[in-house]
Amino acid sequence: MRHTSYEKWRKSRLDNYPCGVEKLRVDIAGLHNLSGAERASISAVVRQFNMCIYRCRDTESDRLAVREFASALGLNRPDLHLCANDDGVSELCVAHEGVRTEYVPYSNRALSWHTDGYYNAPSHRVRSVVLHCAADAASGGENALLDPDIVYIRLRDEDPRFITAFEHPRCMTIPANEGPQGEIRPEVTGPVFSYEKEGHIHMRYSARKKNIRWRGDALTHAAREFLSSILAETGGPVFHYRLKPGEGLISNNVLHNRTAFEDAAGSRRFLYRARFFDRTGTG
Ligand SMILES: [Fe+2]
């Protein structure tokens, strides 16, 4: 990015802050038949923050409705990963049997900071995610959310070499996922920051200590330390929100985490999640 256009872009992103989570919110009738005005409202918020929290008046939802909603917002190329159903929509709830029991998202444990699909090959970047809440937990299950554009700016302001470290094609390696029947996913190596044709920033990141190999140089270490300090800020640009039934988050794969949660007897937290190779909010 040329210096003058970067400065202009930087200012336009930072001008949105500080602000409360209510700025992310848009009310809609439901997931079906999104009106032109509703689509425009969601896209406008996404363009500002790379994410939007929508609230449906009609709280009925199913997998098909989530795909219809996503499609209305330009998301038509789903990531058909291991735990998704063949329509690309995963059902996030506590799993008691099957392959899902081996993955933290399908438990009630806390999830550390990450972007979705950080273990995907570069040819399968997850550019957007819809997370729709059908039922919330008795307690817990709050998300923290942070726009990668802000992370990029904060790192570059602190030390432009942090960006160089995070752009390195061997910056972050996710070892192969091995199952009892052999390799489920090969090892994946790539940068934290990469760039779309239109100039949008794409971020791969996981704060997990296990199963991630970082490039061992001092600059990468310092960049990671500084990023951790941004993620730990309580009064910074991090949003906190606990989705309620009928609410959802549509985002250009922003950084997020999740607190642990407890289900009540006879009911369970249940979210639909669909990941796409398309960005949203561009139209
Ligand atoms: Fe996630």
Boltz pocket constraint, residues with backbone or C-beta under 6 A from the ligand:
constraints:
  - pocket:
      binder: B
      contacts: [[A, 114], [A, 115], [A, 116], [A, 256]]
      max_distance: 6.0
